[in-house]
Amino acid sequence: MSTSRALPSVRRMLVAVSLAAAIVLSVVGILLQPEFPDDPTAYVEMLAGSASAGAGLQLFLWSQVFWAIGLIGLAHAASHRAPVIATMGAVVSGLGAFGHAAYGGASLVTLGVARYAAESGDLDAAQAAFGATQGGDFVPVLLVGLGGTVLGVILVAVALLRSAVAPRWVAIAMLAWTVVEFVLPNFLAGAWITYTSLVLGVIAFTGAAVAVLRGGSRAWTTVLEAEAQRDASASVAAAASA
């Protein structure tokens, strides 16, 4: 198989795998992290005593690489019919992944300080480090992560609705996931919100990955590759008719 025919399939597969990997890593990472206590001052001690917190935070951090590839790729697939909204969604989604990656790094620092504080007995220092990584200079980065992800997913979902490159229910599930994951916790409480969000996320982004795989290679083929394929087909036709 020529390079011009192989590369579009590779790109399509990369985006589909990234969408699936992003939601799987996020789900497992969330399940491994300890639940935030009612008393914020107890969070540092809880982190220090959690055997799975480190793995959960690592998975959350690495999932952002796949979120960036998957959402930008999904926006690219929709850009042929909804170029403006898809481009905006790709840019904002990339910023959101960057912000969340920075947040994940800050959380790993908090975890390291919490474990050190638990061993040394200096919990006040750990509390100060936790406060510093959740506010102050980190606020702009945290807002970029949260706002970029929310707005990015919404824009990509709208682009999917307008372009029809995925079933309509995929875009609707993405929008529903955004509401349950980022809006409802501000008004309601309970573990059911977390589990509902996880289920919706798996449905939405697995469906998006399947739609990418079934969508063919046209959206992933560059102009030069399309020309090379046409030239190759013309050469074969000419040789056959000779």
C-alpha distance (Angstrom), angle and dihedral (degrees) to the residues before:
residue distance angle dihedral
M1 . . .
S2 3.83 . .
T3 3.78 122.4 .
S4 3.82 91.7 -114.2
R5 3.80 89.1 59.8
A6 3.80 97.9 39.1
L7 3.83 100.8 49.0
P8 3.84 97.0 61.6
S9 3.80 89.8 54.5
V10 3.80 90.5 48.3
R11 3.81 91.6 51.9
R12 3.80 92.4 47.0
M13 3.81 91.3 49.0
L14 3.81 91.6 47.5
V15 3.81 91.9 54.3
A16 3.80 93.8 45.3
V17 3.81 93.0 48.1
S18 3.81 90.6 46.2
L19 3.81 92.6 53.3
A20 3.79 91.2 50.5
A21 3.82 93.6 43.2
A22 3.81 92.3 48.2
I23 3.78 95.2 56.7
V24 3.82 94.3 39.8
L25 3.82 93.5 50.9
S26 3.80 90.6 44.8
V27 3.80 93.5 50.1
V28 3.80 94.3 47.3
G29 3.80 91.1 43.5
I30 3.80 92.3 52.8
L31 3.80 92.4 47.6
L32 3.81 91.2 51.3
Q33 3.80 95.8 49.8
P34 3.82 118.1 88.5
E35 3.78 116.6 -108.7
F36 3.80 113.5 -100.3
P37 3.83 107.7 -105.3
D38 3.78 125.0 -127.2
D39 3.80 88.8 -116.1
P40 3.84 107.6 60.2
T41 3.81 90.7 -158.3
A42 3.81 88.8 66.4
Y43 3.82 93.1 56.6
V44 3.81 95.3 84.4
E45 3.80 92.7 53.0
M46 3.80 90.0 46.0
L47 3.81 91.0 51.9
A48 3.78 91.8 48.8
G49 3.80 91.5 51.5
S50 3.82 96.6 44.9
A51 3.79 116.2 101.7
S52 3.80 93.3 -166.5
A53 3.82 101.6 42.1
G54 3.80 93.6 90.8
A55 3.79 93.3 51.8
G56 3.80 91.4 46.0
L57 3.80 93.3 51.4
Q58 3.81 91.8 46.2
L59 3.80 91.0 52.6
F60 3.81 91.0 48.4
L61 3.81 90.7 50.3
W62 3.81 95.2 48.6
S63 3.79 92.4 43.5
Q64 3.80 88.4 68.5
V65 3.81 90.7 69.1
F66 3.80 89.4 57.7
W67 3.82 92.8 42.2
A68 3.79 89.8 56.3
I69 3.82 94.0 48.3
G70 3.80 94.3 41.7
L71 3.80 99.5 46.4
I72 3.81 94.8 40.8
G73 3.81 89.2 48.3
L74 3.79 91.5 48.0
A75 3.79 89.8 50.6
H76 3.81 89.3 50.1
A77 3.80 90.5 54.1
A78 3.81 89.4 54.3
S79 3.82 95.4 41.5
H80 3.81 94.4 85.3
R81 3.82 90.1 69.9
A82 3.82 102.2 20.5
P83 3.81 103.3 31.5
V84 3.80 101.0 161.1
I85 3.81 99.1 45.5
A86 3.81 92.5 39.9
T87 3.81 92.6 50.9
M88 3.79 91.4 49.0
G89 3.80 89.8 48.4
A90 3.81 91.7 50.7
V91 3.80 93.6 50.6
V92 3.81 95.3 44.9
S93 3.82 92.6 44.4
G94 3.80 90.1 53.3
L95 3.80 90.6 51.6
G96 3.79 90.0 48.0
A97 3.80 92.2 53.1
F98 3.82 89.8 48.8
G99 3.80 92.0 50.8
H100 3.79 93.2 47.5
A101 3.80 90.8 47.8
A102 3.81 89.2 54.5
Y103 3.80 89.0 48.6
G104 3.80 90.1 50.6
G105 3.80 90.0 52.4
A106 3.80 91.1 49.8
S107 3.81 89.8 49.8
L108 3.80 90.8 52.8
V109 3.81 88.8 52.8
T110 3.80 89.3 51.7
L111 3.80 89.8 50.2
G112 3.81 91.9 51.4
V113 3.80 92.0 48.6
A114 3.81 91.3 46.6
R115 3.79 92.0 53.6
Y116 3.78 91.7 47.1
A117 3.80 90.7 48.2
A118 3.80 91.5 50.4
E119 3.80 90.2 53.7
S120 3.81 95.0 44.2
G121 3.78 96.8 36.8
D122 3.83 93.3 -125.3
L123 3.80 99.2 128.1
D124 3.82 92.1 155.9
A125 3.80 90.1 67.1
A126 3.78 90.3 49.6
Q127 3.79 91.3 50.3
A128 3.79 89.8 51.5
A129 3.81 91.2 49.9
F130 3.80 90.8 49.1
G131 3.79 91.2 51.5
A132 3.80 91.1 48.5
T133 3.80 94.3 52.0
Q134 3.81 92.6 47.7
G135 3.78 97.1 48.9
G136 3.78 144.2 5.5
D137 3.79 113.3 52.8
F138 3.81 91.0 3.9
V139 3.81 95.2 61.1
P140 3.85 96.1 87.8
V141 3.80 91.1 49.6
L142 3.81 92.4 47.0
L143 3.80 90.6 50.0
V144 3.80 91.2 49.4
G145 3.81 90.0 51.6
L146 3.77 95.1 48.4
G147 3.79 99.1 36.9
G148 3.79 94.1 40.6
T149 3.79 93.5 51.8
V150 3.80 95.0 45.7
L151 3.80 96.2 44.8
G152 3.81 92.4 39.0
V153 3.79 94.5 54.4
I154 3.82 90.8 45.8
L155 3.81 92.5 51.1
V156 3.80 93.1 46.0
A157 3.81 90.5 48.4
V158 3.82 91.3 50.8
A159 3.81 89.5 48.3
L160 3.80 89.2 52.6
L161 3.80 90.4 51.1
R162 3.79 91.6 51.4
S163 3.80 96.5 42.8
A164 3.82 98.3 41.0
V165 3.81 91.4 -146.1
A166 3.82 88.4 135.9
P167 3.81 132.1 33.0
R168 3.80 112.2 -80.6
W169 3.80 91.9 -117.4
V170 3.82 90.7 62.9
A171 3.81 92.1 60.8
I172 3.82 91.4 43.0
A173 3.83 90.5 50.9
M174 3.82 89.9 50.4
L175 3.81 90.7 52.6
A176 3.81 91.5 46.3
W177 3.81 90.1 49.8
T178 3.81 90.2 52.8
V179 3.80 91.6 52.9
V180 3.82 95.0 46.4
E181 3.81 95.2 42.2
F182 3.79 100.9 43.5
V183 3.82 109.6 16.0
L184 3.82 108.9 36.1
P185 3.84 96.1 56.0
N186 3.80 87.9 64.6
F187 3.81 90.7 62.2
L188 3.81 106.9 23.3
A189 3.78 136.5 39.1
G190 3.77 134.0 -152.9
A191 3.77 142.7 93.8
W192 3.81 90.0 -98.2
I193 3.82 89.6 74.2
T194 3.80 91.3 57.3
Y195 3.80 94.1 47.7
T196 3.80 92.9 44.2
S197 3.78 89.2 52.1
L198 3.81 91.7 49.5
V199 3.80 92.5 50.7
L200 3.80 93.3 46.5
G201 3.79 90.9 47.4
V202 3.79 93.2 52.0
I203 3.82 91.5 47.8
A204 3.81 94.7 46.0
F205 3.78 100.9 45.4
T206 3.78 96.9 35.8
G207 3.81 86.6 53.1
A208 3.80 89.5 49.4
A209 3.81 90.8 51.1
V210 3.80 91.7 50.7
A211 3.82 90.6 47.8
V212 3.81 90.1 53.3
L213 3.79 91.4 51.1
R214 3.80 92.6 48.4
G215 3.78 94.9 43.4
G216 3.78 96.9 82.6
S217 3.79 128.7 -125.8
R218 3.80 100.3 -79.3
A219 3.80 94.9 97.1
W220 3.79 90.8 49.7
T221 3.80 97.1 49.1
T222 3.81 118.9 98.9
V223 3.80 122.7 -140.0
L224 3.81 91.8 -107.2
E225 3.80 91.7 49.9
A226 3.80 91.3 49.3
E227 3.80 90.3 51.1
A228 3.80 91.0 48.7
Q229 3.80 90.2 51.6
R230 3.80 91.8 49.9
D231 3.80 91.2 48.7
A232 3.79 90.9 49.4
S233 3.80 91.6 49.2
A234 3.81 91.1 48.3
S235 3.80 90.7 50.7
V236 3.79 91.9 50.6
A237 3.81 91.0 48.2
A238 3.80 91.7 49.0
A239 3.79 92.1 49.0
A240 3.79 91.3 48.8
S241 3.81 93.1 51.1
A242 3.82 94.0 46.5
